[in-house]
Amino acid sequence: MKATIYHNPRCSKSGNALAHLQESGAQVTIVEYLHETPTVEQLRTLIADAGLSVRQVVRDTEPEYRSLGLEDADDEALLGALAAHPQLIQRPFVVTDGGTWLARDPDTLDQIG
């Protein structure tokens, strides 16, 4: 299986997902999204393909969330904020031929393979 992970090496959930993919024998492409930030269109696609809402992938505990006043922001404003401030993106997104997931928990990792 080929997989792309939008990875933050400082995040334990992202590290667990990467380890799971590697242990399963996947050919993994790592995108360190804090340095290779997805565009608004790429984010829109990842979120839609994962079956999530934009708000579900926003880390609302980050200081930037409040300082940018995103509490009442619409999807377009949130997408722009995610592209400009990638630390606000929940992680990790994993993309395979079988689908796209926000792989934050063991059950989701088991679905991936």
N, C-alpha and C positions, 0 to 999 in steps of 0.2 A: 504494500500500500504506500502511496505517496501522500504526504501531509505537509501542509504549511501551517506553522504556528506563529501567531503574532505574540511575541514573547518579551517579557521583562525579566532579565536575569535576577533582579532583586526581589522578585515576588515568589513566594513559596508555592502558591497555586499554579503559577506558570511553570515553575521548575518541576513540580509533580507531573504536570501534563506532558512536558517535554520528556521526562524520564519514562513515563508510561508509553509514549509513542516510540521512543528508541528501544525499549524493552520488548515491544510488540514486533520489532523488526521493520518498522516503517522507515521509508526514505524521507527524512524530515528536512524541509527548508525552513530555516529560522529567519523571521523578520523581527528585528529588534525595533518595535514600533515607536519607541521614544526617539530613535535616531532616523528611522525610515518611516515617517508618519504617513499613514494612509490619507488619501484625499477625501474630500466630502463624498464624492461618488463611490470610492472604494468602501468607505464606512457605510454608506447607504446600502450597498450590495451585501456586505458582510452581515449587517443587522437584519436585513430582509431575508437573506438566505438562512439565517439562524432562527427565523420566526419570532424575532423579538421586536419590541418597540425601542425607539431611540432612547427614551428615558430609562429603560431597563439596563442599558449599557453605560450609563453615566455613573461615575464614582462620586456620589453626592457628599461624601465625607472629606473630600479634598478641599483644602483652603480656597483654591481657585473657584470652586463651584459657588461658594458664597460671595467671594469678592467680585465675581463676574455677574452676580445677580441672576443666576440661572434657574432659580426656584420656579418661576412662572414662564420660562422660555418655551417657545414652540419648537417643533422638531428641527426646522431649518436653523434656528439659532443654536440649538444644542449641537447639531452636526458641525456647524462652523466652529463652535467652541472646542469640540473634540479634535478637529483637525488642527486647530491652533494651539491646543493644550492637551497633548496626547496622554498626559498623566491622568486625565479624567476618564480614559477608556477602561472599562472593566476588562479583565484579562483572565486567561488567554483565549483568543479566538483560534479555533483549529478548523482548517479547511481540508477536506479530502474529496475523492470522487464520490463518496457516499453522503456527503453533506457538509454543513457548516455548523459548528457548535461553539457556545461560550462554555468552555470546559473547566468549570470552577469546582466540580465535585466528582467523587469517585463514580457515581452512577453514570454521569455523562461520559467519563473516560471509558467506562465499560461499553457504552454504546458505540464509541468510535472504533474500538478494536483493540 
